[in-house]
């Protein structure tokens, strides 16, 4: 598209003409700007714009001054080309876009559609202002109609909420489609650069915008919180980039520093060129050069979905989700069971919770469908204990397997795999598992042995230390030292006897080896490790055992 500039010194007021100002028409060149308060410049961004009777998202008409309202369309178009009414905001760098911009986007009354895709397509601002800059990308996406259909299905639970927040902030509706480019509306998406979630926040940026991370929770995957954070970030970038939405998008992808670097390169190569996205495009990182045109092309296709025969999944123009405040930890499985809600839907609405429960401490927002939330809120407030967790955390130790862990806690391997979303029996020492246990044993703390204990005498063998013996009996060095009146640095000698308190849930048995059996067979039979069998019996893994050999085995009662 040819860049259009107008020399204004011949007819400007003398105070401005003397400055020799040249105006770049942003509306025609792609420096697309939209006021952060086009519906009501004095309104708070927290006000809800949902029609209380229909629950649908209307679009308010822009407040035009009397001067604009009396002008004909032909005159307004002429004024746009001349740039008369755009001079003030461009030269003073204010956040307010002129009412003339608003007129072209919002002057005609818009119907309220039942399908949100129609609502978005009929209220685009950036896309029609940059038509000639993304045509090649349209053809690329038209070859991916099935992909766009899948994306529209994934967007269904979230789109109304996202568009509602965008409208509250008076941002371009194209921003509601940004998750298509970022993640394909897949809330579990992770990039090779460690970006995560619908909006693909990097860890550092997410932290800056309040998206916390822990073993239990990752705010970057939280659709509710990450959406608010992403829109905050975009609004900040909009201001940093001289109120240019295309450059704000480029900064969102590449970082504001890279956009600044591209601007400096442009000024060295073409000192008189305005710093629009299209002028900066050759100097931006490769991914960012395509990032903005991709969003505009997708927006154009959605705006003309019938013409292009794109089978988008309809999204009702009415609220679908809301949040319920939760105190402390609750079981997400129990929420799904007691609300008759598919666990997959609950998980997809709350992808920020990485486990089958909310974090143990603090307040949390649980996202639920509207038709479920009210019943759950009443039920939870009346009897919160019915949603308490019924599992423990277990840190895997060397030599353990799922069978041994399941036997120790009186549960089944299948339940452990289901709770931890495991496809195989493979586990790794140092990792943590959630273990389902009977309700009377429920606790959210790390599993520990019973206080009731039996005493066992352990004879120290060559090479053993307090550390190795403590690991063998699943206790700490300090505890083992206290039982025997030692310090944690005491040196042990072979043949020394140590007192060990073992759980009453464990007991020692004697097993006589049968013909054809090996340590591996016995270990598998009692769901213990061969290393433990060797330590309990003073053997090495390479020893050849004869039938009739008596082995000492510790098992759970």
Rosetta blueprint (number, residue, H / E / L):
1 X L
2 X L
3 X L
4 X L
5 X E
6 X E
7 X E
8 X L
9 X L
10 X L
11 X L
12 X L
13 X L
14 X H
15 X H
16 X H
17 X H
18 X L
19 X L
20 X L
21 X L
22 X E
23 X E
24 X E
25 X L
26 X H
27 X H
28 X H
29 X H
30 X L
31 X L
32 X L
33 X L
34 X L
35 X L
36 X L
37 X L
38 X L
39 X L
40 X L
41 X L
42 X L
43 X L
44 X L
45 X L
46 X L
47 X L
48 X L
49 X L
50 X E
51 X L
52 X L
53 X L
54 X L
55 X L
56 X L
57 X E
58 X L
59 X L
60 X L
61 X L
62 X L
63 X L
64 X L
65 X L
66 X H
67 X H
68 X H
69 X H
70 X L
71 X L
72 X L
73 X H
74 X H
75 X H
76 X H
77 X H
78 X H
79 X H
80 X H
81 X H
82 X H
83 X L
84 X H
85 X H
86 X H
87 X H
88 X H
89 X H
90 X H
91 X H
92 X H
93 X L
94 X L
95 X L
96 X L
97 X L
98 X L
99 X H
100 X H
101 X H
102 X H
103 X H
104 X H
105 X H
106 X H
107 X L
108 X L
109 X L
110 X L
111 X L
112 X L
113 X L
114 X L
115 X E
116 X H
117 X H
118 X H
119 X H
120 X H
121 X H
122 X L
123 X L
124 X L
125 X L
126 X L
127 X L
128 X H
129 X H
130 X H
131 X H
132 X H
133 X H
134 X L
135 X H
136 X H
137 X H
138 X H
139 X H
140 X H
141 X H
142 X H
143 X L
144 X L
145 X H
146 X H
147 X H
148 X H
149 X H
150 X H
151 X H
152 X H
153 X H
154 X H
155 X H
156 X L
157 X L
158 X L
159 X H
160 X H
161 X H
162 X H
163 X H
164 X H
165 X H
166 X H
167 X H
168 X H
169 X L
170 X L
171 X L
172 X L
173 X H
174 X H
175 X H
176 X H
177 X H
178 X H
179 X H
180 X H
181 X H
182 X H
183 X H
184 X L
185 X L
186 X L
187 X L
188 X L
189 X L
190 X E
191 X L
192 X L
193 X L
194 X L
195 X L
196 X E
197 X L
198 X L
199 X L
200 X L
201 X E
202 X L
203 X H
204 X H
205 X H
206 X H
207 X H
208 X H
209 X L
210 X L
211 X L
212 X L
213 X E
214 X L
215 X L
216 X L
217 X E
218 X E
219 X L
220 X L
221 X L
222 X L
223 X H
224 X H
225 X H
226 X H
227 X H
228 X H
229 X H
230 X H
231 X H
232 X H
233 X H
234 X H
235 X H
236 X H
237 X H
238 X H
239 X H
240 X H
241 X L
242 X L
243 X L
244 X L
245 X H
246 X H
247 X H
248 X H
249 X H
250 X H
251 X H
252 X H
253 X H
254 X H
255 X L
256 X H
257 X H
258 X H
259 X H
260 X H
261 X H
262 X H
263 X H
264 X H
265 X H
266 X H
267 X H
268 X H
269 X H
270 X L
271 X L
272 X L
273 X L
274 X L
275 X L
276 X L
277 X H
278 X H
279 X H
280 X H
281 X H
282 X H
283 X H
284 X L
285 X L
286 X H
287 X H
288 X H
289 X H
290 X H
291 X H
292 X H
293 X H
294 X H
295 X H
296 X H
297 X H
298 X H
299 X H
300 X H
301 X H
302 X H
303 X H
304 X L
305 X H
306 X H
307 X H
308 X H
309 X L
310 X L
311 X L
312 X L
313 X L
314 X L
315 X L
316 X E
317 X L
318 X L
319 X L
320 X L
321 X E
322 X E
323 X E
324 X E
325 X E
326 X E
327 X E
328 X L
329 X L
330 X L
331 X E
332 X H
333 X H
334 X H
335 X H
336 X H
337 X H
338 X H
339 X L
340 X L
341 X L
342 X L
343 X H
344 X H
345 X H
346 X H
347 X H
348 X H
349 X H
350 X L
351 X L
352 X L
353 X E
354 X L
355 X L
356 X L
357 X E
358 X L
359 X L
360 X L
361 X L
362 X L
363 X E
364 X E
365 X E
366 X E
367 X E
368 X E
369 X E
370 X H
371 X H
372 X H
373 X H
374 X H
375 X H
376 X H
377 X H
378 X H
379 X H
380 X H
381 X H
382 X H
383 X L
384 X H
385 X H
386 X H
387 X H
388 X L
389 X L
390 X L
391 X E
392 X E
393 X E
394 X E
395 X E
396 X L
397 X L
398 X L
399 X L
400 X L
401 X L
402 X H
403 X H
404 X H
405 X H
406 X H
407 X H
408 X H
409 X H
410 X L
411 X L
412 X L
413 X H
414 X H
415 X H
416 X H
417 X H
418 X H
419 X H
420 X L
421 X L
422 X L
423 X L
424 X L
425 X L
426 X L
427 X L
428 X L
429 X L
430 X L
431 X L
432 X E
433 X E
434 X E
435 X E
436 X E
437 X L
438 X L
439 X H
440 X H
441 X H
442 X L
443 X L
444 X L
445 X L
446 X E
447 X L
448 X L
449 X L
450 X L
451 X L
452 X L
453 X E
454 X E
455 X E
456 X E
457 X E
458 X E
459 X E
460 X L
461 X L
462 X L
463 X L
464 X L
465 X L
466 X H
467 X H
468 X H
469 X H
470 X H
471 X H
472 X H
473 X L
474 X L
475 X L
476 X L
477 X H
478 X H
479 X H
480 X H
481 X H
482 X H
483 X H
484 X L
485 X L
486 X L
487 X L
488 X L
489 X L
490 X L
491 X L
492 X L
493 X L
494 X L
495 X L
496 X L
497 X E
498 X E
499 X E
500 X E
501 X E
502 X E
503 X E
504 X L
505 X L
506 X E
507 X E
508 X E
509 X E
510 X E
511 X E
512 X E
513 X L
514 X L
515 X L
516 X L
517 X L
518 X L
519 X H
520 X H
521 X H
522 X H
523 X H
524 X H
525 X H
526 X H
527 X L
528 X L
529 X L
530 X H
531 X H
532 X H
533 X H
534 X H
535 X H
536 X H
537 X H
538 X L
539 X L
540 X L
541 X L
542 X L
543 X L
544 X L
545 X L
546 X L
547 X L
548 X L
549 X L
550 X E
551 X E
552 X E
553 X E
554 X E
555 X E
556 X E
557 X L
